[in-house]
């Protein structure tokens, strides 16, 4: 059966993307989805970032533990952005997902949307033999007593931005700069730490795409052109 353009979400996967490039791309695509200025239901960007710390709109700057000089010496930039959530780190070895969709097109409220993101991550982790779970008061996905994936979203005019960050081969030492997600008594983990080996990021990206397609009941297709280059 042919797939209607209305059911299509276009995806792109790219490694080592500057944070501001992805942020500007999201804002551009967000406007397109709000205006209905494209064929399809939205976009999913899956990227690996160069090192950056981001602070959500209600985040506590005090949850950055290192000095500005220490952070800059390590080549890490800091940005305050419009997403929810507190302080988090993005960097090499981490897979960050930015769904840009109109929740009304999918009949979703914000709470259900966040749950479906968590479910998509948990389903993908199972493909690699990892059992994750969710804690209602702390959005994200956990393994044992440690967080493996963070979630922080922004919704305006029913259209989403920002999204999730899954630690695949992430250097967890960089989390020592911050109180991750503003939760002082919990740690962070990664797929590499749990499995004892590196996992190809692209393999994880393709698993996330598979489960995103199933959980959101849409057809995901490659973007065809580099959205991240086009809107730089």
C-alpha positions in Angstrom: 0.0 0.0 0.0 1.3 3.4 -0.9 2.2 5.7 2.0 0.6 9.1 2.0 2.9 12.1 2.2 0.9 13.1 5.3 2.3 10.1 7.2 5.9 10.8 6.4 8.6 12.0 8.8 11.9 12.8 7.2 15.0 11.9 9.1 18.7 12.7 9.0 21.6 11.2 10.9 24.9 13.1 11.1 28.0 12.9 13.4 30.0 15.8 15.0 27.5 18.5 14.4 28.1 22.0 16.0 25.3 22.6 18.5 24.3 26.0 17.1 23.9 24.5 13.6 21.4 21.9 15.0 19.7 24.6 17.0 19.2 26.9 14.1 18.1 24.0 11.9 15.5 23.0 14.5 14.1 26.6 14.7 13.9 26.8 10.9 12.1 23.4 10.6 9.9 24.3 13.6 8.6 27.3 11.6 8.0 25.1 8.6 5.9 22.6 10.5 3.9 25.3 12.2 3.1 26.9 8.9 2.5 23.5 7.2 5.2 24.6 4.6 6.4 21.1 3.6 5.2 17.7 2.4 4.8 15.3 5.4 4.3 15.3 9.1 7.7 16.5 10.4 11.3 15.8 10.9 13.6 13.7 13.1 17.2 14.8 13.4 19.7 12.3 15.0 23.0 13.9 15.7 26.3 13.6 17.6 27.5 16.9 19.0 30.8 18.5 19.7 31.1 19.1 23.5 28.5 21.4 24.9 26.6 22.0 28.1 23.0 23.3 27.8 20.8 24.8 30.5 17.0 24.6 30.1 14.8 27.7 30.4 14.1 27.0 34.1 17.4 25.4 34.8 19.7 26.3 37.7 23.0 27.7 36.5 24.4 26.6 39.9 24.2 23.0 38.7 27.2 23.8 36.5 29.9 22.8 39.0 33.1 23.7 37.1 34.3 27.3 36.5 33.9 28.9 33.1 37.7 28.7 32.7 37.8 25.0 33.4 35.0 24.3 31.0 36.5 26.4 28.2 39.9 24.7 28.7 38.2 21.4 27.9 36.7 22.9 24.7 33.1 22.7 26.1 30.7 25.5 25.3 27.7 26.5 27.5 24.2 27.6 26.1 21.0 28.5 27.8 18.1 27.4 25.6 14.3 27.2 25.5 13.8 23.5 26.3 12.5 22.2 29.5 14.7 20.4 32.0 17.8 21.5 33.9 21.5 21.1 32.9 22.8 18.4 30.6 25.9 17.6 28.6 26.1 16.7 24.9 29.3 15.4 23.2 31.0 12.7 21.2 29.6 9.2 21.6 26.2 10.5 22.5 23.2 10.3 20.2 20.8 13.3 20.4 17.4 13.1 18.8 15.4 16.2 17.8 11.8 15.3 16.7 10.0 18.3 15.1 6.4 17.2 14.8 2.9 18.7 15.3 1.4 16.8 18.3 -2.1 17.4 17.0 -1.3 15.5 13.8 -0.6 12.5 16.0 -3.4 13.1 18.5 -0.9 13.5 21.4 -0.6 15.5 24.5 2.7 16.5 25.9 2.7 13.8 28.6 2.0 11.0 26.1 4.6 12.4 23.7 7.3 12.2 26.4 6.3 8.7 27.3 6.5 7.6 23.6 10.0 9.1 23.4 11.0 7.1 26.5 9.4 4.0 25.1 11.2 4.4 21.8 14.5 4.6 23.7 13.7 1.6 25.8 12.7 -0.4 22.8 16.0 0.5 21.1 18.0 -0.4 24.2 16.4 -3.9 24.2 17.8 -4.4 20.7 21.2 -4.3 22.3 20.3 -6.4 25.3 19.8 -3.5 27.8 16.7 -3.2 29.9 15.7 0.4 30.7 12.9 1.8 32.8 11.3 5.1 33.5 10.8 7.0 36.8 7.6 9.2 36.7 9.1 12.2 38.5 12.3 12.2 36.4 11.8 12.2 32.6 14.3 10.0 30.8 15.4 6.4 30.8 17.2 4.6 33.6 19.3 1.5 34.0 19.7 0.4 37.6 20.2 3.6 39.6 21.8 5.6 36.7 20.3 7.6 33.9 21.2 6.5 30.4 19.0 8.9 28.4 17.8 12.4 29.2 14.7 14.2 27.8 14.1 17.9 27.6 11.5 19.2 25.1 10.0 22.5 24.0 6.5 22.8 22.5 5.1 25.9 20.8 1.9 26.0 18.7 1.7 22.3 19.3 5.0 21.7 17.4 7.9 20.1 19.3 11.6 21.0 19.4 14.6 19.6 21.3 14.1 16.0 22.5 16.4 13.3 24.0 20.0 12.4 24.5 21.1 8.8 24.7 24.6 7.9 26.1 26.0 5.4 23.7 29.8 5.7 23.9 29.8 9.0 25.8 32.8 10.0 27.9 31.0 10.1 31.3 33.8 12.1 32.9 32.4 15.2 31.3 29.3 14.9 33.4 31.5 15.8 36.4 31.2 19.4 35.2 27.5 19.4 36.1 24.7 18.0 38.3 23.0 16.0 35.5 19.4 17.1 35.0 19.6 18.8 38.4 19.4 15.4 40.3 22.3 15.4 42.8 21.9 11.8 44.1 21.8 9.9 40.8 24.5 8.9 38.4 24.8 8.5 34.6 25.7 5.5 32.5 26.1 4.6 28.9 25.6 1.6 26.6 29.4 1.2 26.4 29.7 1.1 30.2 27.0 -1.5 30.5 28.1 -3.7 27.6 31.8 -3.3 28.0 32.3 -2.4 24.3 31.7 0.5 21.9 28.5 0.4 19.9 28.4 2.0 16.4 26.3 5.1 16.7 24.7 4.5 13.3 23.4 1.1 14.5 21.7 2.8 17.5 20.3 5.5 15.2 18.7 3.0 12.9 17.2 1.1 15.9 15.7 4.4 17.2 14.3 5.2 13.7 12.7 1.7 13.6 11.0 2.1 17.0 10.1 5.8 16.5 8.3 4.7 13.3 6.4 2.0 15.1 5.5 3.9 18.3 4.4 7.1 16.5 2.7 5.2 13.7 4.4 7.1 10.9 6.6 6.3 7.9 10.2 7.5 8.4 12.2 8.2 5.3 15.6 9.7 4.7 15.5 13.4 4.1 17.3 13.1 0.8 19.1 16.4 1.3 21.2 17.5 4.3 18.8 19.6 6.4 21.7 20.5 8.7 23.7 21.9 5.9 20.9 23.6 4.1 19.7 25.6 7.1 23.1 26.4 8.6 
